[in-house]
Amino acid sequence: MKRVRVVVVGAGVIGFSTAVCVAEALPTCAVTLVADRFSPDTTSDVAAGILFATQFPDIPVERQTRWFKDSFDHLLAIAQSDQAPDAGVLLTSGCQIFREVPTQKVPFWSELVFGFRFLTERELRRFPEHCFGQAFTTLKCESSSYLPWLEKRFRRAGGEVQQRTVSSLQELAGSYDLIVNCSGLGAGALAGDGQVHPVRGQVLKVRAPWITHFIRDGDGLTYIFPGVHSVTLGGTRQAGDRRREADPADSEGILRRCGRLEPSVAAAEVLSEWVGLRPGRRNPRVERGAPVAEDGGRRVPVVHNYGHGGGGVTLSWGTAVDTLGLVRQCLCEMPLQARL
C-alpha cells in the first residue's frame, strides 16, 4: 500500500510537535517537515518556555484546558525520565504576582499544575508594589534543547526534514497528499490570514545561579525564569513590531523592571540578548482549512495549527494532538485510490 505523503510546514515547537505526533501515530504516512529556519533561529528558541496559559476569548475553556493538560502531561513524562537533560525539560516552582487583584483569582489551569495556592501576606511583603499572588510548580522547557530533541525523535519515527522556503501552500500540492500548516507568523501570507500579526518579544539571558524560583508579574511583561544554564529575564510585547535586532533601551527596561522584583539581578552577568516575533492572533487556529488544488485539479486537504502567540510551548503538544485528530479525519475521507 502506498504511504500517504504528509507535509508539515514550520520547524518551531508547534511544527515539530505536530510532525512527531503524526509520524508516530500514523506509520502509513510518510511525513516530511519543511521550513526555511530551524533551531536556534526560530521564534520558539526565544521563548521562556514556562508552562503558563492566558485564556483565549473565543475558544471553549474545556478545549483550552485539554490543550494545557496534554502538554503538561507530555512534558512531565519527559521531566521524570532519563531524557530530561537532553530534552531540557524540568520542574520549576515560583509565583505570579499582581498589582491589583485579578478578576479570576483561580485560573482554569490551576488544578493541572502542582501545589497551586495564594501567597500569604508575609510572602507578599517581598513585593511591596503588589497586593495578590499565586504560588505553584509547573514545567519549563528549554527550547534550544527541546527542538533538536524533537527533531531526533521525529527522524527516528521515519520523518524527513527539508530546509526550503515555501511561498504558497499550493506549491506543495503536487508533491503531497495532505498539508499541515504550522508556519506561525508566516501563516499570514501562506494562509491569507489577516488576523496574524507580529508581537515582538525581547529577553535577556543572564548568569544568576542563586535565583532558583521564578517570578512573573501578572501583566506578563516582567518575569524572571531560572533555567538549566541561565536565567531568562523579560520582556516585551510589542504588537506590529517586526524588528529582529535587540534594542538597548528594551534591555535597560527589562533589567530595571526585573530588579524591582529581585534586586540581586543587578549583579547578574548578561550573557545574551534574544528577539523573537510571536505569531499573534486573537485565538489559535487549529482547524481544517480550504483544500488547495494542484495543477492537475486534485484537491489536497489542509489542516492549520498556528497563531499561539506567547503560548506556543505551553499548548504545543495539546494542539498537536488535536491536529492529529484532524489529519485522521482527512485520511478517512480520502478516496481509496489515493491510499493504494
C-alpha positions as CSV (number, residue, x, y, z in Angstrom):
1,M,0.0,0.0,0.0
2,K,1.3,3.4,-0.9
3,R,2.1,5.7,2.0
4,V,0.2,8.9,2.3
5,R,2.5,11.8,1.8
6,V,2.0,14.4,4.5
7,V,4.0,17.7,4.8
8,V,4.2,19.8,7.9
9,V,5.2,23.4,7.3
10,G,7.2,25.0,10.2
11,A,10.1,24.0,12.4
12,G,9.1,25.7,15.6
13,V,7.7,23.9,18.7
14,I,4.3,23.7,17.1
15,G,5.6,22.3,13.8
16,F,7.9,19.6,15.3
17,S,5.4,18.6,18.0
18,T,2.8,18.1,15.3
19,A,5.2,16.3,13.0
20,V,6.2,13.9,15.8
21,C,2.5,13.2,16.7
22,V,1.6,12.4,13.1
23,A,4.7,10.3,12.3
24,E,4.5,8.2,15.5
25,A,0.7,7.6,15.4
26,L,0.3,7.1,11.6
27,P,3.0,4.8,10.2
28,T,1.1,4.6,7.0
29,C,2.0,8.2,6.4
30,A,5.4,9.4,5.0
31,V,5.8,12.7,6.9
32,T,8.1,15.5,5.7
33,L,8.7,18.7,7.7
34,V,9.8,21.7,5.6
35,A,10.9,25.2,6.9
36,D,13.2,28.0,6.0
37,R,14.6,28.3,9.5
38,F,15.5,25.7,12.2
39,S,16.8,25.9,15.7
40,P,18.5,28.0,17.0
41,D,16.9,30.5,14.6
42,T,13.2,30.0,15.3
43,T,10.8,32.1,17.4
44,S,10.5,29.1,19.7
45,D,14.2,29.4,20.6
46,V,13.5,32.8,22.2
47,A,10.5,31.6,24.3
48,A,11.0,31.4,28.0
49,G,9.3,28.0,27.7
50,I,7.4,28.0,31.0
51,L,4.0,26.3,31.1
52,F,1.6,29.1,31.9
53,A,-1.6,29.9,30.0
54,T,-3.6,33.0,29.4
55,Q,-7.2,32.4,28.3
56,F,-8.2,32.9,24.7
57,P,-11.6,34.7,24.3
58,D,-13.4,32.6,21.7
59,I,-12.3,29.0,22.4
60,P,-14.2,26.9,24.8
61,V,-12.3,26.7,28.1
62,E,-12.7,22.9,28.1
63,R,-10.7,22.8,24.9
64,Q,-8.0,25.1,26.3
65,T,-7.9,23.0,29.4
66,R,-7.3,19.9,27.4
67,W,-4.6,21.6,25.4
68,F,-2.8,22.6,28.6
69,K,-3.3,19.2,30.2
70,D,-2.0,17.2,27.2
71,S,1.1,19.5,27.0
72,F,1.7,19.3,30.7
73,D,1.4,15.6,30.9
74,H,3.6,15.1,27.9
75,L,6.4,17.3,29.3
76,L,6.1,16.0,32.8
77,A,6.7,12.4,31.5
78,I,9.9,13.7,29.9
79,A,10.9,15.6,33.0
80,Q,10.6,12.4,35.0
81,S,12.6,10.3,32.6
82,D,16.3,9.9,31.7
83,Q,15.6,12.0,28.7
84,A,15.1,15.2,30.8
85,P,18.7,16.6,30.4
86,D,18.8,16.1,26.7
87,A,15.3,17.5,26.2
88,G,15.8,20.4,28.5
89,V,12.6,19.9,30.5
90,L,12.4,20.4,34.2
91,L,10.0,21.2,37.0
92,T,10.2,24.7,38.4
93,S,8.5,26.5,41.3
94,G,7.7,30.1,41.9
95,C,5.0,32.7,41.9
96,Q,2.9,35.1,39.9
97,I,2.1,38.5,41.5
98,F,-0.4,41.2,40.7
99,R,-0.7,44.9,41.4
100,E,-4.5,44.6,41.5
101,V,-6.5,41.5,42.5
102,P,-7.3,39.7,39.2
103,T,-10.9,39.0,38.2
104,Q,-10.1,35.3,38.1
105,K,-8.1,34.5,41.2
106,V,-8.1,30.8,40.3
107,P,-7.2,30.3,36.6
108,F,-8.6,27.4,34.5
109,W,-5.2,25.6,34.7
110,S,-4.8,25.8,38.5
111,E,-5.6,22.1,39.1
112,L,-3.2,20.9,36.4
113,V,-0.1,22.4,37.9
114,F,1.2,21.3,41.3
115,G,0.5,22.9,44.6
116,F,-1.5,25.9,43.4
117,R,-2.2,28.3,46.3
118,F,-2.4,32.0,47.1
119,L,0.6,33.8,48.5
120,T,0.4,34.7,52.2
121,E,0.7,38.3,53.5
122,R,4.2,37.5,54.7
123,E,5.2,36.3,51.3
124,L,3.7,39.3,49.6
125,R,5.9,41.7,51.7
126,R,8.7,40.8,49.2
127,F,6.8,42.6,46.6
128,P,5.6,45.9,48.1
129,E,4.1,47.1,44.8
130,H,1.8,44.1,44.5
131,C,-1.2,43.0,46.5
132,F,-2.0,39.5,45.4
133,G,-0.1,36.4,44.3
134,Q,-0.3,32.8,43.3
135,A,2.3,30.1,44.0
136,F,2.7,26.9,42.1
137,T,5.0,24.4,40.5
138,T,5.0,24.0,36.7
139,L,7.3,22.9,33.9
140,K,10.0,24.7,32.0
141,C,11.1,23.7,28.6
142,E,14.4,24.9,27.2
143,S,13.6,25.2,23.5
144,S,17.2,25.3,22.5
145,S,17.5,21.7,23.7
146,Y,13.9,20.6,23.2
147,L,13.7,21.4,19.5
148,P,16.8,19.4,18.5
149,W,15.5,16.6,20.8
150,L,12.1,16.7,19.0
151,E,13.8,16.6,15.6
152,K,15.8,13.5,16.6
153,R,12.5,11.9,17.8
154,F,10.8,12.8,14.5
155,R,13.6,11.3,12.4
156,R,13.5,8.1,14.5
157,A,9.8,7.8,13.6
158,G,10.8,7.9,9.9
159,G,10.3,11.6,9.3
160,E,12.2,13.6,6.7
161,V,13.4,17.2,7.2
162,Q,13.9,19.7,4.4
163,Q,15.2,23.2,4.6
164,R,13.5,25.3,2.0
165,T,11.3,28.4,1.6
166,V,7.6,27.8,0.9
167,S,6.0,30.7,-0.9
168,S,2.5,29.2,-1.0
169,L,0.7,26.1,0.2
170,Q,-0.4,25.5,-3.4
171,E,3.2,24.8,-4.5
172,L,3.2,21.8,-2.1
173,A,0.0,20.3,-3.6
174,G,1.8,18.5,-6.4
175,S,4.1,16.6,-4.1
176,Y,2.0,15.8,-1.1
177,D,-1.4,14.3,-0.3
178,L,-2.1,16.4,2.9
179,I,-0.7,19.7,4.1
180,V,-0.4,20.7,7.8
181,N,0.3,24.4,8.2
182,C,2.3,25.2,11.4
183,S,4.0,28.2,9.9
184,G,3.4,30.6,12.8
185,L,3.8,34.2,11.7
186,G,4.3,33.0,8.1
187,A,0.7,31.8,8.1
188,G,-0.4,35.4,7.5
189,A,0.9,35.1,3.9
190,L,0.6,31.3,3.4
191,A,-3.0,31.1,4.7
192,G,-4.0,34.6,3.7
193,D,-4.9,35.2,7.3
194,G,-5.1,38.9,8.1
195,Q,-5.5,38.2,11.8
196,V,-1.9,37.0,12.2
197,H,0.4,39.8,13.3
198,P,3.9,40.0,14.9
199,V,4.3,40.6,18.6
200,R,7.9,41.4,19.2
201,G,9.5,39.8,22.3
202,Q,12.9,40.6,23.7
203,V,14.6,38.7,26.6
204,L,17.9,38.6,28.3
205,K,19.8,35.5,29.3
206,V,21.9,36.2,32.5
207,R,24.1,34.1,34.7
208,A,22.5,34.1,38.2
209,P,22.7,30.6,39.7
210,W,21.4,31.9,43.1
211,I,18.0,32.5,41.5
212,T,16.1,29.2,41.8
213,H,12.4,30.3,41.8
214,F,10.5,32.0,39.0
215,I,8.7,35.3,39.5
216,R,6.2,36.6,36.9
217,D,4.3,39.9,37.1
218,G,0.6,39.4,36.3
219,D,0.9,41.9,33.4
220,G,3.0,39.4,31.6
221,L,5.7,41.9,30.7
222,T,8.1,41.3,33.6
223,Y,9.4,37.9,34.5
224,I,12.4,36.0,35.9
225,F,12.6,32.4,34.9
226,P,15.6,30.3,36.0
227,G,16.6,27.5,33.6
228,V,19.3,24.9,33.3
229,H,22.2,27.0,32.1
230,S,20.9,30.6,32.6
231,V,18.1,32.8,33.9
232,T,15.7,34.4,31.4
233,L,14.7,38.0,32.1
234,G,11.9,39.6,30.2
235,G,10.3,41.0,28.4
236,T,8.5,43.0,25.8
237,R,5.2,42.6,24.0
238,Q,5.3,45.0,21.1
239,A,2.4,44.3,18.6
240,G,3.1,45.1,15.0
241,D,6.8,45.5,15.6
242,R,9.0,43.4,13.2
243,R,12.4,44.4,14.4
244,R,14.6,41.4,15.0
245,E,17.6,43.2,16.4
246,A,18.0,43.8,20.1
247,D,17.1,47.2,21.4
248,P,19.4,48.6,24.1
249,A,16.5,50.6,25.6
250,D,14.4,47.5,25.9
251,S,17.3,45.7,27.6
252,E,17.7,48.5,30.1
253,G,14.0,48.5,30.8
254,I,13.9,44.7,31.4
255,L,16.8,44.9,33.8
256,R,15.2,47.8,35.7
257,R,11.8,46.1,36.0
258,C,13.2,42.7,37.0
259,G,15.4,44.5,39.5
260,R,12.3,45.8,41.3
261,L,11.2,42.2,41.8
262,E,14.5,40.7,42.5
263,P,17.2,43.3,43.3
264,S,20.0,40.7,43.1
265,V,19.7,40.6,39.3
266,A,21.8,43.8,39.2
267,A,24.7,41.5,40.0
268,A,24.0,39.1,37.2
269,E,26.2,38.9,34.1
270,V,24.3,39.4,30.9
271,L,25.1,36.5,28.6
272,S,23.0,37.3,25.5
273,E,20.0,39.2,24.2
274,W,17.3,37.4,22.2
275,V,14.5,38.7,20.0
276,G,11.6,36.8,18.5
277,L,8.4,37.6,16.7
278,R,5.4,35.8,18.3
279,P,2.6,34.8,15.9
280,G,-0.1,37.0,17.5
281,R,-3.7,36.1,16.8
282,R,-7.0,36.6,18.8
283,N,-7.2,32.8,19.1
284,P,-5.0,30.0,17.8
285,R,-6.3,28.4,14.6
286,V,-6.5,24.7,15.0
287,E,-8.9,23.5,12.3
288,R,-9.3,22.2,8.8
289,G,-9.0,24.8,6.1
290,A,-10.0,25.0,2.5
291,P,-8.2,22.4,0.3
292,V,-5.7,23.6,-2.3
293,A,-5.7,22.4,-5.9
294,E,-2.7,21.2,-7.8
295,D,-2.3,21.9,-11.5
296,G,-4.0,18.6,-12.4
297,G,-7.1,19.6,-10.4
298,R,-6.6,17.2,-7.5
299,R,-7.6,18.9,-4.3
300,V,-5.3,18.5,-1.3
301,P,-6.7,18.8,2.2
302,V,-5.1,21.4,4.6
303,V,-5.0,21.4,8.4
304,H,-4.0,24.5,10.3
305,N,-2.2,24.8,13.6
306,Y,-0.8,28.3,14.3
307,G,-1.4,31.6,16.0
308,H,-0.5,30.6,19.6
309,G,1.1,34.0,20.4
310,G,3.2,33.6,23.5
311,G,1.6,30.2,24.4
312,G,3.4,28.1,21.8
313,V,5.4,25.9,24.2
314,T,2.5,25.7,26.7
315,L,0.0,24.5,24.2
316,S,2.3,22.7,21.7
317,W,1.6,19.1,22.5
318,G,-2.1,19.6,23.1
319,T,-2.8,21.4,19.8
320,A,-0.6,18.8,18.1
321,V,-2.9,16.0,19.4
322,D,-5.9,18.0,18.2
323,T,-4.2,18.4,14.8
324,L,-3.5,14.7,14.6
325,G,-7.3,14.1,15.0
326,L,-8.0,16.4,12.1
327,V,-5.4,14.6,10.0
328,R,-7.1,11.3,10.8
329,Q,-10.4,12.8,9.6
330,C,-8.8,13.9,6.3
331,L,-7.3,10.4,5.8
332,C,-10.7,8.7,6.3
333,E,-12.3,11.0,3.7
334,M,-9.6,10.4,1.1
335,P,-10.6,8.4,-2.0
336,L,-9.5,4.8,-1.6
337,Q,-7.3,5.0,-4.7
338,A,-5.3,7.8,-3.1
339,R,-4.2,5.4,-0.3
340,L,-3.4,2.4,-2.5
